[in-house]
Amino acid sequence: MSHILIGLALCAGILLYPGALTLLAASFLLALAASPSRWASSWSWGDPGRMLVPAALGSLAVVPLPWPGSPLRALSVGGLTQVGIGGLALTLLGLLGLDLLIAEERPHRHIRVLVSATSLAAILILAEVLAAPDWTTLLATPGPGAEAGRVGLGLICLLAAPWAAGPDPGVEPIEACAWAARMSVALFLVFPQVVGLPVWEGMGAWLLVSLLLGGLWGGGRRLLSRGPQTGLDRSRW
């Protein structure tokens, strides 16, 4: 019976709350805002399997986060509420898996992997310093030092996205998925108050930030492309 309850809770966490469907919605909004003029032609959904692996890895990254109303937080079977399911390790492995897939198709692969691993290792270091075994404890640890560390890591997680998750979230679905997953981690680190929001407000915040971040990134790249240079050289990314 315990195994059945654990399986049902995992399915609910993946499919109903911050799982694959919401991750794809966040990725779509980010891509739409980053490249509104060409998203329809760039996003090819003809092959459903194209997003299967990114959605699976992205779900592994976001499900362990303490989303509002997540059934995983209420799961008491075998003391799993105290230790968390997957916790920090599962989130970071999911993000690293996405980043490695993207790095395979981009120049400067070793630098990209280094940036990804460094940004993710920084989160583990903060968790070790704060003696936080899971996301809930990491986000709830009081004190100005803990708060400054969380905000700094959230910004680092986003600043590393153009390298670790790729520079084209408006063109490549897998990159949009990686950006959206990283953004969910940054959202919790910078605004841990998200944990206390109602379910739909928490999901809405994720989707709204996706739209805003995509617009900022797309607008910034368009401004740079109109500068002294004739355009952006993607090979340098």
Residue pairs with C-beta under 8 A, 6 or more apart in sequence:
2 77
2 78
5 75
5 77
6 75
6 77
6 78
6 80
9 71
9 72
9 75
9 77
10 63
10 72
10 85
12 71
13 19
13 63
13 70
13 71
13 72
13 85
14 20
14 59
14 63
15 21
16 71
17 63
17 67
17 69
17 70
17 71
17 199
17 203
18 62
18 63
18 65
18 67
18 70
18 184
18 203
18 206
19 59
19 62
19 63
20 55
20 56
20 58
20 59
22 203
22 206
22 207
23 55
23 58
23 59
23 62
23 177
23 180
23 181
24 51
24 55
24 177
25 207
26 180
26 183
26 184
26 206
26 207
26 210
27 58
27 169
27 173
27 176
27 177
27 179
27 180
27 210
28 43
28 176
29 207
29 210
29 211
29 214
30 169
30 170
30 176
30 179
30 180
30 183
30 210
30 211
30 213
30 214
31 39
31 42
31 43
31 169
31 170
31 171
31 173
31 176
31 214
32 39
32 170
32 211
32 214
33 170
33 210
33 211
33 212
33 213
33 214
33 215
33 218
34 169
34 170
34 176
34 214
34 215
34 217
34 218
34 221
35 42
35 168
35 170
35 171
35 218
36 170
36 218
38 170
38 171
39 170
42 170
42 171
42 172
43 173
44 50
45 51
50 173
51 173
51 174
51 177
53 101
54 98
54 101
54 173
54 174
54 177
54 178
55 177
57 94
57 95
57 97
57 98
57 101
57 177
57 181
58 94
58 98
58 177
58 178
58 180
58 181
59 94
60 86
60 90
60 91
60 93
60 94
60 97
61 90
61 91
61 92
61 93
61 94
61 95
61 98
61 181
61 184
61 185
62 91
62 94
62 181
62 184
62 185
63 70
63 72
63 85
63 86
63 90
64 72
64 84
64 85
64 86
64 87
64 88
64 90
64 91
64 134
64 135
65 91
65 135
65 184
65 185
65 188
66 73
66 135
66 136
66 139
66 188
66 195
67 73
67 195
67 199
67 202
67 203
68 194
68 195
68 196
68 197
68 198
68 199
68 201
68 202
69 198
69 199
69 202
72 80
72 84
72 85
73 81
73 136
74 81
75 81
75 85
83 133
83 134
84 133
84 134
84 135
84 136
87 133
87 134
87 135
88 123
88 124
88 127
88 132
88 134
88 135
88 138
91 135
91 185
92 120
92 123
92 124
94 181
95 116
95 120
95 178
95 181
95 182
95 185
96 116
96 117
96 120
98 165
98 174
98 177
98 178
98 181
99 112
99 113
99 116
99 164
99 165
99 178
100 113
100 116
101 174
102 112
102 164
102 165
102 166
102 172
102 174
102 175
102 178
103 109
103 112
103 113
103 116
106 112
106 166
106 237
107 235
107 237
111 163
112 163
112 164
115 160
115 163
115 164
116 160
116 163
116 164
116 165
118 160
119 156
119 157
119 160
119 164
122 153
122 156
123 153
123 157
123 185
123 189
126 132
126 138
126 149
126 150
126 153
127 133
127 138
129 149
130 137
130 138
130 141
130 146
130 149
132 138
132 141
135 188
136 195
138 150
139 150
139 188
139 189
139 192
139 195
140 192
140 195
150 189
150 190
150 192
151 189
151 190
153 189
154 185
154 186
154 187
154 188
154 189
154 190
155 186
155 190
157 182
157 185
157 186
157 189
158 182
158 183
158 186
158 213
160 182
161 178
161 179
161 182
161 183
162 217
162 237
163 237
164 178
164 182
165 175
165 178
165 179
165 182
166 172
166 174
166 175
166 178
166 179
166 237
167 175
167 221
167 234
167 237
168 175
168 234
169 175
169 176
169 178
169 179
169 214
169 217
170 176
170 214
170 217
170 218
179 213
179 214
180 206
180 210
183 206
183 209
183 210
183 213
184 206
187 194
187 205
187 206
187 209
188 194
188 195
191 205
194 202
194 205
197 205
221 232
224 232
225 231
225 232
